[in-house]
């Protein structure tokens, strides 16, 4: 078994005019995350993802509050944030919001869970900037949060982000090990199925990509790293977030698929995204990284 380096582990249409408007709206949402050259002057100044356990439990379920927010300072042509919520390495829910001519976005949601789990929310904050000379640039940033929820018959419901007590450390070790084993199995299966020469790639979990954003990927400057991240999320949005295309040609929801593994070719010509669907099918996405 290879060891992977990981950080923690329908619209109803009415009149013809309405049809056009709703169709346009749907298309704009689908195409809203598009990578353009990085803007040197406009940045996502604030980006935050937060998970908190609400102090309540009903019918053996607890509730997690999930919040995602970001701000560019000045309004830009298009703002969009998406967020992925994983539990023990499997996608459980998604969030998305967008606005035209806006600087900030804030989203709230709750998720009901049961049993002890390690939750990780990974978010991509994106801005599309249109200039007077008709050129288009973009800006983006990532954020994340994690939460361990302990729901055991031997103790009261509790949560923590960083283990401090002996009990929390023991629970963290157990949950991390379970998640790591499940993800390594899914990733190893995909690598073998597609016969990928891993020696030609640098391997990162999607969570680890977020942790590398401030210092850049090894051997790359910050600008090039941001370009790769922007192209990565453009592909993830279209081929993962909005639905997964199976080998049979059908499109299925991404819920219960595994956390993606990112393989960046050592010549930086392309990247691969590997994950497993809820039915156990291995999926490979390819993203071109060459600057045209």
N, C-alpha and C positions, 0 to 999 in steps of 0.2 A: 504494500500500500504506500503510495506516495504521500509525503507530508506537505500539506498546503500551508503557506504562511498566512495566518489570519489574525486580525485584531479582535480579541474576545470572540468570542465567536458572534322603446320605440315611440317614436313620435307619432301622433295621430294627425293626419293632414286634412285640412278643410278646403277652403277656396284656393284657386290657383295662385293668387298673390301670396297667400299664407304659405303655400307649398314652397314657393321660391325663397321666401325669407327664412323659413326653417331649414331648408336645404343649404342655403348659404351659411347660416349659423353653424350647422353641423360640420360643414367643410372647413370653416375657419378654425373650429376647435381642433379638428383632426390635424390640421397643418400648422398649428400655432407654435410648436417648438421646432424651429429650423435653425441650424447652425449658420451663422454669418461670421465674418472676421471679428476678432475681439476688439471692442472699442477701447481706445487708450485713455479716454477721459471720463467715461461713465462707468460706475461700478455698483454692485449691490452692496450698499453700505451697511445694511442690517439684515441678517438672516438667522432665523431661529426655528428649531423644532423642539417641541416639549411633550413629554409623556408623564402623566401623573395618575396615580390610583385614587379614585374617589372612595371615601370611607363609607361604602355601603355594599351590601351583598344581598341578592334576592334570587331565590330558586337555584341556589348553588352557583350563581354567576356573579362576577364582580365587574365593575365598570372602570375603564381607563379613559381619561380625558386626553385628547390628541389635538395639539395646536401647532399650526405652521404659519409663519409670518415673514415678511421681507419688505425692504424699502430701498429704492434707488436714490432717494433725495428729491431729484427733479422728475417730473412725469416723462415717460417714454412712450413710443408708439404702441407697444404691446408688452404687457407684463403677464407672466404665467408662472405658477408654482405647482409642482406635483410632489406627492409624497407617497412612499411605500411603507406599509407597516408589516413587519415580519414577527412571527412568534416561533421560536426554536428553529429558525432558518427557513420557515415557510411563509409565503405571502398570505396575509389575512385580510387586508383592506387597502384601498387606495383613496387618495384625496387629490382633487384638481380644481383650480380656479384661475380665471384669467380676466383681464380688464384692458380696454383700449385707453390710451392717453392717461395713464395712471402711474403713480410712483410706488404705491404700497398695496399689499395684499395680506389679508388675515383670514385663516380658515380654522374652524373648530369642528370636531367630531368626537363621538364616543365609540368605544369598542367594548363589547361584552365578552369576557373570557371566563374560562374555568380551569382549574388545576394550576399547579405551579408552572410558570413559563418565563422565558427571557424574551422580552419584546425589544425590537430595534426599529426605529422609524428613520428612513433615509429620504431626504428631500432635495429637490433640484429647483432652484430659483432662477428664473430666466427673464431677460429683457431684450426686446427687439427695438433698435433705434433707427429711425428713418431721417436722413439728412436732406438739407435743401438741394444739394447737388444730385439727389436721387440715389445716393449710395446707401447701403444698409449695413449696419454693424450690430453686434450683440454683446451682452454681458451676462454673466451667470455666477452663481455660487452654490455650494452645497452645504447642508447642515444635517445634523442627526441628533438623536437622543436615544437612550436605552433605559429600560426599567425591568428589574427582576421582581416578579410577583410570586410570593410564597402563599399558596392556598393549600394548607395541610390540616388534616383532622387532629394533628398533634400540637398545633399551635394556632394562634389567632392570625387572621389575614394581615399580611404586611407586604411592604415593597421597599426597594432600595435601588439606588443607581450605582453606588460603590459599596462593596461589602466591608463592614466594619467589625461586627461581632463574629464570634466563632461560628454561630449558627448560620449567619449570612454567608460567610466564607465557604462553609460546607455545601450550602445550597447552590451557590454560584459555581463551584467546581463541578457539581453533579449536572447542572443545567448546561454549562459550557461543554462538558464532555459529550453529552447526548447530542447537542447541536452540531458539534464538530464531527462526530462520527457519521451522522446522517448526511451532512453536506459533503464530506469527503467521499462517501459512497456514491452519491449522486454525481459529483464531478468526475470521479475516477471512471465511473460507468460511461459517461459522455466522452471522455478522452479516449477510452478504449474503443468505443463504438465508432467514432469518427476517425480513429487512427491518427491522432494529432501528435506530431513530434514536439513534445513539450520543451525540449532543450532549445528550441528556437524562439521561445516566448518567455516573457516575464509574467508571472501569475499573481493576480490580486483578487480578493473578494471585492464586491461592490462597496462594502463598508470600508474596506481599506483604502479604496480610491478616494473616498471622502477625507480620510485622515491625512492623505498626501497632498491635498489641494494647496495648502499654504506654502509648503516647501518645494513642491514640484516632484515629479517622478524621477527616480534615479537616472542620471545621464541626460536630463532634459531641463531646459530653463522654464520659468514659470509660464511664459507666453505659450510655448509649445505644449506644455502640460494642459493649459486651459483649452487649447484647440482640440486636443485629444478628448478631454472630458466633455466638451460641447458636442463633438461628433458622437461620442458614446451615448449620451443622453438623448440625442435626436433619434438614434436607432432604437434605444430602449423604449422611448415613448411610442414609436410607431409599431414596433414588433413585439413588445412585452406588455407595456401599460395598457394599450388599447385592445389587446387581444393577441393570442399566440396562434400562429399558423402551424398546423400539424402536418405530418408527412402525408396524411390522407387528403389534404387540401382544405380541411375545415378550419375555422377559427374558434378558439375556445377562450374563456376568461382566464386571466393569469392567476386567479386565486388558488392558493395551495401549491403553487409552483415553488421551486427552491430559489434561494438567494443566488443571483447570478455570479459566476466566476468569470473574470475578465482576463484574457490572455493577449498581451500586447507584443507584437512581433519585435524582435530585437533590432530589426532594421527600420522600425516605425512605419512600415508600409501599410499595415492593416492591424486590426484587432479582432479577436473572436469573443463571443459571449456564449457561455455554456450554462444550461440549467435543465432541470427536470420538471415536466408538467405534473399536474396532480394525478394523472393516469400512469405516471412512470415513464413517459416517453422522453428520451434525450433530445435536446434541441440545440442547434448551433446557429448563431447569427454571425455574419461577417460585415465589418465596417471598414471601408477604405479610409486611410489616413493621409494619403499623399495630397500635398497642396497643389491644386490645379490652377 
